[in-house]
Amino acid sequence: MFWTDGRTVTDVIGFWRPSRLEPFGGWRLHTVPLLDGSQLQHHLVVGTAIGFPEFFDGRLGGQWGIEMATMIVKHGGGVAGDWFRTDSPRHYLDRVTFGMFARFHYNLEL
C-alpha cells in the first residue's frame, strides 16, 4: 500500500520444488511510516504452494498458496522495541497471520 500510506513489504523466500506441491520459508520486512520515523517489523514466513501449469517452455507460470507469518520483532519509529512473547494470548494472537495468494511470473533469459 505504498501509494496510499507509505508502507512497504519486502520478502526473501526460498521454495523447494520436489513436485507441484512447493513448501517454502523465508523472511518478510514491513516498513511502517510513523511520526518519529519508520517502524520495522520482521516476520518469519512458512507455507506451501501449488504450481500452475507452465506455458511457452516454462516461461509463463504461477502458484497458488497459503502462508503463515509470525512477527518476531518490531523496532524504530520512536516506539520501544518489542519481541514475540507467549505470556498470554494477547501477546501472540495479533502477531501470527495467515494468508492466501496467487502469484504469476514470466521468465526472461538474460
N, C-alpha and C positions, 0 to 999 in steps of 0.2 A: 504494500500500500504506500509505496514511496511518494507517489504523486499526490496523495491526499493528506497524509500525516507524517511523512518523512521517515517511516520505519523501513529498515532493510532486513532481509533474511538471506544468509549465506549458508549453503550446505556443502559438506565434504562427505561424500557417500561412497562406499565400496560395495559392489554387487558380486555375488558368487553365482555363476550360471551353469549348474550341472545339468539342467533341463529347462523346460519352460517356466518352472517354479524357481524364482530367484530370490533367496534371502539376502538381506543387506543390513548394514550397520554404518554408523558414522557420527558426525558432529555437526551441530547447527548453531549458528550465531545470530541472535536477534539484536539489532541496534535500535533502541527506542529513544527519540529525542525528548529531553526534559528541559525544564527552565535552566538548570545549572549544568547542562552538558548532556552527553549521551549516556544512557544506561546500556550495558552489555549483558546479555543473558545467554549463557552457554547451556546447550541441551545435548544429551546423548539420544541417538535415534536408532531404533531397530524396527524391522518389518519384513514383509515378503511381498513379492510382486509376481505377476504372471505376464510373460511376454506376449504381445500381439503378434500375429503373423507378419513376416517381413516381406517387402516387395523391392523390386529393382536391385536384385543381387544383394540384399541385406542393407541397402542404403536407407530405406524408409521403414520405420517400425515404431514400436511404442510399448508401454507397460500399463497395467492397472494394478494397484496395490493398496495395502493397508500399512500403517505405521504407528508406533508408539514413541513419543518424545518425552523425555524427563528433564526438567530444568535442574541442572546441578548447582550452578552458582549464578548470581547476578550481582553486578557492581557498577559503580560510576554514577554520573548524573547527580552528584550531591546527595546520594542516598547511601546509607550504610550497606556494606556487602552482606549477602545472605546466602547460606549454603542449604542444600537439600537436607531436611530433617524429618525424622519419623516420630517425634514426640507425641503427636496427636494427629488425627485425620485432617485437622485444619491446616497443618503444616505441609502435608504432602498431596492432598487431593487436588489442589489447584496447580500443582507442579507437573502432573502427569496428564498428557493429552493424547488423544487418538485421532488419526486422520485417514482419509481415503483419497487417492489421487489417480489421475490419468496423465501419463507423460508421453509425448511424441518426440521423435528425433529424425533428423535427416543427416546422414553422414556424407561428408565430402572428403575426397582424397587430397592430400596436400603435396 
